[in-house]
Structures are given as structure tokens and as C-alpha cells.
Amino acid sequence: MPRYVDLTEAASHLARADRVLVIGCSGGGKTTLSQSIATTFGLEFQSLDRDVRWLPGWKERGRQEQRALIVELTQRSRWVMDGSGASSFDLRLPRTDLVLWIRVPRRVALLGLARRVACFYGSVRPAMAPGCPERLPDREFLSYIWNFERKYAPIFIQCIDRHGPDVPVAVLRSHREMARLLRMS
């Protein structure tokens, strides 16, 4: 079982953390929280979507190149990394001081996605790779969000147990909890 911590302990860890991993379902607020943490604590903001996964025109980098980039990013001294790909937890968790796992209800994630599309449709949002304009979500992406807790959360738990059993994990279930964490830190 991951080493879960409550909000008070998470705030204490966050105040002195050099490397923070923010994970969770798309649309839940990972990027917004990560950018706030980066600004508040002077950490480098790293986005898996922008810095690792995507090339212009929504072309996905090869797996080996992605892993090499993640190794390079995690070796930096102070960062907050926004991204949920469990396939790279083996590289990221051993270098992480704190995991913030955003686990908002699916309706909140879907609403967050709708807001993002409404705000950035046709343009490139700040945490996305150049040349990847926001587009309407397809059925596969909506299914990912809809089934996240049932299908992907158990994988996250297994990976955290395997690659970061001693890393504190704070579960944030609402935007109110995310704001409270920042105020407490």
C-alpha cells in the first residue's frame, strides 16, 4: 500500500520538497496545481505532454526517446512534474520527494476537460508541445477519463508500491483540497 499522508503532512513535505510528482486523471487539475507549485516554491515546471510525449502535429515520440528525456528531466535538482504515465514511474518515483495524486470525481474531470477545450480549442495551451493545438476529445480519451478510477488507479497503486514505497502520497479529491494544500504549505 502506498505511504499515504494527510493534507497537513503533505503541506509539510511540500514546503521542503525539491521534486514533486503530480499525477491523476486528465481534466482533474494536474497542470494548474503543478504550475502553482512551481511558482510558489521556485521549482522547474515539467510537463510530460509538452516536454516528453508529443512532437508537433500530435506525433508521439518513440518510447525509448521518451524514457531518455524523462531520465534527463528527473536528474535535475528541483522540479514539479505534471504527468501520469505509469510506464515511467520506475524512473520518476525514485527521484520524487512527494506525490500529489489528484483523484477528483469523473464529473469534475470531464468538466475540467470541457473547460480546457472551450478555452484553448484550436490553439496550443501552455503545457502542451508546440504544434499540438487543443482539439475535441475523441471517444477513446473520454473513455480513459470515464474509466480512470476502475482501470488505471489500481495500476498506479501497484507502481507506487513497486517503485516508490517510501515516497509520501497525498490524495487530493477536490479543487478545494488543492487550494488548501497550497495555503498550508
C-alpha positions in Angstrom: 0.0 0.0 0.0 1.4 3.5 -0.8 2.6 5.6 2.1 -0.5 7.9 2.2 -0.2 11.1 4.1 -3.0 13.6 5.1 -3.2 17.2 4.0 -1.3 18.6 6.9 1.7 16.2 6.5 1.6 16.8 2.7 1.8 20.5 3.3 4.9 20.0 5.5 6.5 17.8 2.8 5.6 20.2 0.0 7.2 23.1 1.9 10.6 21.4 1.8 10.4 19.2 -1.3 12.8 19.5 -4.2 11.0 17.1 -6.5 7.2 16.8 -6.7 5.2 14.4 -8.9 1.6 15.4 -9.7 -0.4 12.5 -11.1 -4.1 11.8 -11.8 -6.8 11.7 -14.4 -6.9 14.2 -17.3 -9.0 17.2 -16.6 -8.6 17.0 -12.9 -6.3 20.0 -12.5 -2.8 18.5 -12.5 -1.3 21.2 -14.7 -2.9 24.1 -12.8 -1.7 22.7 -9.5 1.8 21.9 -10.8 2.2 25.5 -12.2 1.1 27.0 -8.9 3.5 24.8 -7.0 6.3 25.8 -9.4 5.6 29.5 -9.0 5.1 29.3 -5.2 8.2 27.2 -4.4 10.6 28.2 -7.2 10.6 24.7 -8.8 11.0 24.0 -12.5 7.7 23.1 -14.1 8.0 20.0 -16.2 5.1 18.7 -18.3 5.2 15.1 -19.7 2.9 16.2 -22.6 5.0 19.2 -23.5 8.5 18.1 -22.7 8.4 14.4 -23.4 5.5 12.8 -25.2 4.4 15.0 -28.1 6.0 16.4 -31.1 4.4 19.0 -33.5 1.3 17.7 -35.3 0.4 15.4 -32.4 3.1 12.9 -33.4 4.2 10.8 -30.4 7.8 10.4 -29.6 9.2 6.8 -29.5 9.1 5.1 -26.2 13.0 4.9 -25.9 13.3 8.6 -26.6 10.6 9.4 -24.1 12.3 7.4 -21.4 15.7 9.1 -22.1 14.1 12.5 -21.8 12.4 11.5 -18.5 15.8 10.3 -17.2 17.3 13.7 -18.1 14.4 15.7 -16.5 14.4 13.7 -13.3 18.1 14.2 -12.8 17.6 17.9 -12.4 17.7 19.2 -8.8 14.4 20.9 -8.3 11.2 20.3 -10.2 7.5 19.6 -10.2 6.4 17.2 -12.9 2.9 17.1 -14.3 2.1 13.7 -15.8 0.5 10.4 -15.1 2.2 7.8 -17.4 2.6 4.8 -15.1 5.0 3.2 -17.5 7.7 5.7 -16.4 7.0 5.5 -12.6 10.1 3.4 -12.4 12.2 6.4 -13.5 10.3 9.1 -11.7 9.3 7.8 -8.3 12.8 7.0 -7.0 13.7 10.7 -7.6 10.4 12.1 -6.1 10.1 13.6 -2.6 6.3 13.8 -2.7 3.5 12.5 -4.9 0.3 14.6 -5.2 -2.4 12.3 -6.6 -5.4 14.2 -7.9 -8.4 11.9 -7.6 -11.4 14.1 -8.4 -14.8 12.6 -9.3 -15.1 11.8 -13.0 -17.7 14.6 -13.5 -15.1 17.1 -12.2 -12.5 15.7 -14.6 -14.9 15.8 -17.5 -15.9 19.4 -16.7 -12.2 20.3 -16.4 -11.7 18.8 -19.9 -14.7 20.7 -21.3 -13.3 24.0 -19.8 -9.9 23.3 -21.3 -11.3 22.7 -24.7 -13.5 25.7 -24.5 -10.6 27.9 -23.5 -7.9 26.6 -25.9 -9.7 24.9 -28.8 -7.6 25.4 -31.9 -4.7 26.9 -30.1 -1.8 25.4 -28.2 -2.2 25.5 -24.4 0.8 26.5 -22.4 1.6 23.0 -21.0 1.4 21.3 -24.4 4.1 20.8 -27.1 4.3 23.4 -29.8 2.3 22.5 -32.9 -0.3 20.5 -30.9 -3.5 22.6 -30.9 -6.3 21.7 -28.5 -8.8 19.5 -30.2 -12.2 17.9 -29.4 -11.8 14.8 -27.3 -12.4 11.5 -29.1 -14.3 8.5 -27.7 -11.0 6.9 -26.5 -10.0 9.9 -24.5 -13.4 10.3 -22.9 -13.4 6.6 -22.1 -10.0 7.0 -20.4 -11.4 9.6 -18.1 -14.7 7.8 -17.5 -12.9 4.5 -16.6 -9.8 6.0 -14.9 -10.6 5.0 -11.3 -11.6 1.5 -12.1 -9.0 0.7 -14.7 -5.9 2.9 -14.1 -5.9 3.7 -10.3 -5.1 0.1 -9.4 -2.1 0.2 -11.8 -0.9 3.5 -10.1 -1.1 1.8 -6.7 0.9 -1.2 -7.9 3.6 1.0 -9.5 3.9 3.3 -6.4 4.3 0.2 -4.2 6.9 -1.2 -6.5 8.9 1.9 -7.3 8.3 4.4 -4.5 7.0 2.6 -1.4 8.6 5.2 0.9 7.5 8.3 -1.0 4.7 10.1 0.7 1.5 10.2 -1.4 -1.2 12.8 -0.7 -4.6 12.2 -2.4 -6.4 15.4 -3.3 -10.1 14.8 -4.0 -11.2 18.3 -4.9 -10.0 21.7 -6.1 -10.8 23.0 -2.6 -8.2 20.5 -1.2 -5.6 21.6 -3.8 -6.1 25.2 -2.8 -6.0 24.3 0.9 -2.7 22.4 0.4 -1.1 25.5 -1.2 -2.3 27.8 1.6 -1.0 25.4 4.3 2.5 25.0 2.7 
